[in-house]
Amino acid sequence: MSGPSGSSGPSASAGPELGKADAPPRHPVDRFFRISDRGSSYAREIRGGFATFFTMAYILVLNPIILGSAEDKFGHRLDGAELVTATALVAAVMTVVMGIGGNLPLAIAAGLGLNAVVAFQIAPLMSWPDAMGLIFVEGLLICVLVLTGLREAVMHAIPQELKHAISVGIGLFIAFIGFIDAGFATRIPGDTGSVPVQLGAGGRLMGWPILVFCVGVLLTVALMARKVRGAILISIVAATAVAIVINELADIKPESWGLTVPALPDKVVDTPDFGLLGAFSPFGAFGAAGVGVVTVVLLIFTLILSDFFDTMGTVVGISSEAGLLDEQGKVPGLGRVLLIDGVAAAAGGAASASSSTSYIESAAGVGEGARTGFANLVTGGLFALALFFAPLATVVPAQAAAPALVAVGFLLMTQVKHIDFGRWEIGIPAFLTIVVMPFTYSITNGIGAGFVAYVVIKAVLGKVRDIHWLLWGAAALFLVYFAIDPLEQLLGVK
């Protein structure tokens, strides 16, 4: 009979094997998405998926309004119901594809800003199928840039501190979006001699909807300070419930809530209308009457540049906030992520939903603990449900969802500590990157300002060798981007 130290007992080398055998087996889903490896859990991913959906569900209302309010060259308008279906379908499919293929908590939907370009700049020059075909071509060209490695190389060429500046700028930008969407800050119409924005309406906070927003913000930050799990999602649901009750009891004009009125819908289920799918002409714009080839090329260039760098900023910001960047500040699986984003742009054109892209509102899900693409399965599934439950999907008013954007803005803002503002060669470009985003309401503009400033300052300091050749190229493209109007006039396309 052998004791513990006998030759027939477990040897020293058997220890690890025993430990490995005793470890609980990991579920295949956990292994595929690396949920445990990234310090997450199913509960966090599910909460994050819900939070992301609720903070970006507004696109189901806003995209149809923007695209549906414009006429093409021939006076045609797109149908609202068909636009809701197209918007939800592309968001559902491409968000799930990003989750499985990119394994990042990065949701996709029709891009704000890009849809306005399509509606008010491109469509008046041609038919809707031609305009959406232009979006399709733009998406394919972005895919080519990814497959050649150029898009990923540009991202790797950006200095780490500029990447942090991009995250901080995005934080301020989405916080500003939250304040504007909720009506806490508003434009001053018809008053060019005053400040561009003001507190509430008329310089003071008025109305019940603003109260819902303020309560939501205070609830969100209180729960976050207490480190309550699900703080952002809890605040969205609670603020929505308060908004529904207030809307029922108080005498409130529907337009006071903005695009979404927090009222229980008369009809819960609706039949999706897929009439717009495939209604695009890939090369119709090049033969459109009255539209020159130079104009078409410049339009595609503008779309690519906006989509290219908006996505770059969003991917870096979300990955950084989720703690997924490696030691060199690189995004895991970046090539796949960027390729999927390019496919999403083309899919948006093919479905007549405008160019689809990665959403910065995904930061709300990251704030809830999402760290993997599993959260996208939840977000994408909710968008798929929205195809049939569109009335329920649009119950959450902006005043209930906007507090999440403010809270996430704070989380992204904390990365400012990684920027050495004492070094002006990086401090000034970082500063411009940060402030230009919210001040011009554009991620692309902020990145462009930072790139141009970085290259110019490095050059005048005699540090030309420190500038990656791709940054030279990107800065040159941004100079063209900022000077697009005088260039169009010079080329006689206006």
Secondary structure, DSSP 8 states (H G I E B T S, - for coil): ---TTSTTS--TTHHHHHHHHHS----HHHHHHTTTTTT--HHHHHHHHHHHHHHHTTHHHHHHHHHHT---TTS----HHHHHHHHHHHHHHHHHHHHHHH-SS--EEE-TTHHHHIIIIIGGGS-HHHHHHHHHHHHHHHHHHHHTTHHHHHHHHS-HHHHHHHHHHHHHHHHHHHHHHHTSEEE-TT-TTS-SEEETBTTB--SHHHHHHHHHHHHHHHHHHTT-TTHHHHHHHHHHHHHHHHHHHS---GGGG-S------S-S------TTTT---TTGGGG-TT--HHHHHHHHHHHHHHHHHHHHHHHHHHHHHTT---TT---TTHHHHHHHHHHHHHHHHHTTS--EEE-TTHHHHHHTT--STHHHHHHHHHHHHHTT-HHHHT-S-HHHHHHHHHHHHHHHHGGGGG--TTSHHHHHHHHHHHHHHHHHT-HHHHHHHHHHHHHHHHHHTT-GGGS-HHHHHHHHHHHHHHTHHHHHHHTT--
